[in-house]
């Protein structure tokens, strides 16, 4: 019997991964840049058990949904094929934040699973190899392997598509005040949204201009130019959601004009950010594929941002998670979870 426990943090994309060049390999259309989030993580224990008939997947000590369990088993198969093993595994995974709300739970989940399972089988994999392998489970998981500020290289093929660190967590005191305006899971999974991205009339335009956006955000991040960085990141988020909202498709025999991840409270909050900046507060927002709003500020503005959020009408039901640049995926020797 062999086992290991790993923890990986979620990550927040500043330049987004939306749409795939190769869906089977999770190869993106473009590079993406992100920050690993210290306060939002997944802890996963993997135990390979002789004689166990099939993989058993628990999510917070309860049987996982069949679709998620199948996804985990498929990823374990990839790792077993590398390790030359056929043993089934018992997997117990836990998030300290709600899944399916636009908070990259699949990124932290598959990064932790990759590290734990490969270690349990005795594999000695480099960060690059772990990133490639995690990407096959969930595209953005490749970024959660790395600490701090990260860039995912789109690559030409599977071996060249992986994430590397742009700067370590100490590089910049950037803070993400994540505001979860709802804990309800989104109706359209990100994996489905990726497949619909090319339906948008704005899709080709984004592909033609994304290299300049990457260069702007990369340089602003490395130079710690907050206002330049914030403007570009906020514009990038709205651009991605414009593509989502114009990705028309058929669903159950009825035509849908697009995918709408924002809810009323999302719009209330991003409109408030515009007012706060006019009043002199240094804060910008970004969004992933979900209703959660990520408010970006410097460390000395965190208190003001939290106070402003809490003053909004209807904010009593919201949850905030304050995240700073975090560590990469790592093993937890002698610990299963907390």
N, C-alpha and C positions, 0 to 999 in steps of 0.2 A: 504494500500500500504506500503510495507517495502522495504528498500534498504540499500546497504552498498557498500563501495569502498575499495579495497585492492590493495596492491602492493607487488610483489614478484620479486626477482632477478633470473636471469639465474644462472646456476652453471656449473663449468668446472670439469669434472671427471679426476682424476689422475690415479685411477684404474677403468677400464671401465665396464659399464653394456652393454653387448652385447650377446644376446641370452636369451631365457626365459625357465624356468622350467615349468611355467604354464602361457600360453598366456592370458587366460581369466581373470586372477587375476594380471597380470604383475609381477609375481614372478620371480626374476632373478636367474641365475645359481650360482652367487657368490656375496659376499659383494662388495661394491664399495666405493671409497673415493673421495671427491670432495671439491671444494672451491666455496662458494657463491660469485657472482660477483657484486660488488656495482654499477658499471656504466651501466649495462645492465638489464633492468627491464621491466615488464609488469604491467600496471595499469588497473584494471577491476572493472567496476561498474555493480552490479546486482540489478535489481528492480523487485520484484514480483508484478504483476499488476492484480487485480481482473477483470475478464471478458476478458482478453487477450486470444485469441483462441489458440495460440501456441507460443513457445519460439521464440524470435526475437534476432538474434545475429549480432552485428555490429563489424567490425574490422576496427579501425581507422575511425569511422563514416560511413563506407560503408558496405553494406550487405556482410556477410562472405560467402565464398564458401560453397556449400551444404554439402560437406563431413565434413568440419570443424564444421559447424552449427549442424550437426547430432551428432558429437562427444561431443560438448558442451551440447546439449540437453540430451544425455545419462548420462552425468556426473551430470547434474542438477537433473535428475530422481533419482540418488543414494542419493543425498542430500535431495530431497523432501521426499523420503521414510523414512529417519531418522527423518525429521521434521514433518511428518504427513501432508504435504501440497500437494495440487494438482494444485496450481496456476502456470500459465505460467510466464516466466520472460523475461524482456528486458535486454540484456547483451551488454555492450559496452566495448571493450577491445582494448588496444593500447600498442604496443611495441615501445621502443625507439631505436631498432636495427632491422636489417632485419631478417625476419623469413626464415627458410628452408635453411640456409647456414652452418649448423653445429655449431650453437650458442645456442642450447638448449632453443628455444622459447617455445616449448611445456611444458618444465619444469616450467618456470616462469609463463606461461599462465594458466596451470591447478592448480598451487599452489595459484595464485591470485584468480582464479575462486572459488576454494574450500573455501578459507577464506572469500571472499565476500558473496558467496551464503549462507554459513552456518551462518554467522553473520546476514544476512538479514532475515533469518528464526528464529533468536533468539536462535540458538544452542550454547551451552557453551562447546566447544570441547577442549581437551588438545592438546598440540603440537604432541604428539604421535598419537592421533586420527586423527588430521588433516593430518599428514604424511601418515597414512594408507589410508585415503580417497583420498588424492591427487594422490597417487600411482595408484589407480584404473583408474584415468583419463589418466595419463601418467607416466610411471614408474619412470623416473628421477625427476618428480615433487615432490616426497616425500623428496628429498634432499633440494629443494628450500624452504621448510618450515623452515629450520634451518639456523642459522647465522654462518659465519666464515668457519671453516673446519669441514667437515661432513662425517660420515660413514653411509651408508645404510646397515642395517642388512638383509641378504637374507631371513632369517626366515624359518619356517617350513610350515606356512600357512599364510592366509591373515593378521590375527591379530598380528603375530610376525614379519612381514616384514615392517619395518619402518626405518626412519633415525634418528640419534642422533648426537649431536655436539661432535666432537673430541676436538676442541679448539676454543676459541672465536676469533673474528676478530683481536684483539690486540696481539694475540699470536706470529705472525710472519709478517714481512713486505715484504711478497712475493707479486709480481706484475705480472699480466697477461697482456701483450701487445698483444691484439687480432688484427690480421691483416685479414680483410675481403678482399680477393683478387677478389671476385666477389659477387654481390648481387643476382645473379640468383639462384632460388630454385633448390635444388638437384633433380635429376631425380628419385631416388629410396628413398621412405620414410623410416625413421628409423624403423618403425613398420614392414615394409616388410623385411628389412634387418635382423631383429632379427629372423624372421622365417626361413631364409636361412642359418643362421650361422652354423648349424650342418652339412651342406653339405660340409664344408671345411675339408680336411684331417688333418688339424692342430687343429681342434676343441677340440678333446679329450685331446690332449697334453696340451692345455691351461687350461682345467678344472683340470688337474692333478697337475699343477704347480702354479695356481693362488693364493693359500693360502700363499706360500712363498713370492710372489710378494706383496701381501697385507701387510704382516708383515714387509717387508723391507720399503715400502713407509710409512706406519703408523709410524714406529719408526723414520725414517728420518725426517718426518714432525714434530713429537713431540719434537725431539732433535734439530730441525732447522739446519739440516745437508744438505745444499743446493746442494752440488755436488753429494752426494749419492742419494738424492731425485731426482735431475734432470736426472741422468742416468737411474734410474728405471722408471721414468715417460715417458721419451722419448722412451725407449725400449717397454714399455707397449703399447704406441700409435701405434708403427710400427707393433707390434704383432697383435693388433686388425685389422689394415688395411690389414695385410697379410691374415687374415681369411676372411675378406670381399672380397678381390680380388681373393680368391680361392673357393668362395661359388657358384659353378656352378649351373645353373638352366635353365629351359625353360621359355621363355618370348615371348608370342604371336606366338608360334609355332617354334621359333628359339632358339637355345641353346646359353646361355651367360656364359662365363667362370667365371664371378664374378661381384662384384659391385665395381665401381671405383669412389670414392668420390673426390679424388684428381684431380686437373686440373694442367695445365702446370705451372701456377704461384705458386701453392702450392709447387711443386717440386723445382722450382727455389728458393723459400724462405727457404725450409728446407735444401737444399744444401748450401745456404749461411750461415746458422747457424753453419754448420760444419766448414766452413772457419773462421767465427768470433771467434769460440772457439779456433781454432789453433792460432789466432792472440791475444788471451788473454782475450776475452770478456766472462764474466760469464753469459751465456744464454743457455737455452734448449728449446725444442719445444714439444708441444703435439697437437693432432688433435682429434676432435670428428667425428661424422658421417657427414662430409661435407668438403668443401675445405678451410675453415677458418683455419689459423695457429695461435696457441696460443704460444707466446714467453714468457717464464718464466724467471724472473730475480729478483734481489733484488732492493729495492727502489733506491739505489744510482747508478744503472745501467740503469735506464729508459731512461734518455736522450741519452745515447750512443746507446741504442737499437733503439730508434726512429730515430736517425740520420742515423744509418746503414740501416734501412729499407728504408728510404726516398732516400738513395743514389743508390738503386738498379734500374737497367734499367727496365722501365715499371711500376714502383711503383706509378706513378702519378694517376692512376685510383683506387688505393687501398684506403681503409678506415681503420683507426686504432682506437681502443677503449681501453683505459688504465683502467684496472680493478684491484681493490684491494679487500681484504676480506670484504664481505658485510653483511648486516643485513638479518634476516630471514623474511618470509612473515609477513605482518602486515596490519592492518586496517588504513585507512586514514580518520579520523573523520572530517566531514565537508568539505571534498574535493572529487571531482569526478575524476579529472585527471589533468595532466599538460602537 
